[in-house]
Amino acid sequence: MTTLHEARVPPSTCPSCGYEVDAASGVFEPTAEPRPGDVSICLECGAASVFADDLTVRAPTAAESASFGLDVAQTQLAVRAARRARGAP
């Protein structure tokens, strides 16, 4: 099983599903630390959010959403890998 680096962030909730976010893992850059403006993918619902200046997550603006260019299949694979690394089904 792959172990991901977890960076603790202030508790907040996914704007799409309400899942509590209190850590972040750099799935594509395993040692990366979250920075304001970075995209976060919810481990529960797979929705994209954005790290605010205080590293809580917030809903993306329309312009941010349009700029993400997320590949849905790649994102789903990344979410599944992160869930497995955390021991979640």
C-alpha positions, 0 to 999 in steps of 0.5 A: 500500500502506498503511503501519502504525505498528509499535511494538516489544514484547519478543519473546514467542510467540502462545499459540495457534500459537507465532508470534513477536510482537515488534511491534504495529500499531494496525489500527483506530487506526494510531498507537496504542501497545500497553498492558497489557490491550489485545487483540492479534490474531496475524498468523499464526493470527488468535487473540486474546491480551492484552498483559501488564504487560511487553507480552509476549502471554499467553492471555486469561482466560475472562472476558477472552475473553468480554468481547472481543466480537470480530467474526470477519469484521472481525477477519479483514479487519484481519489480512489488511490488517495482513499486506498492510501488512507485505508478507506474503501 
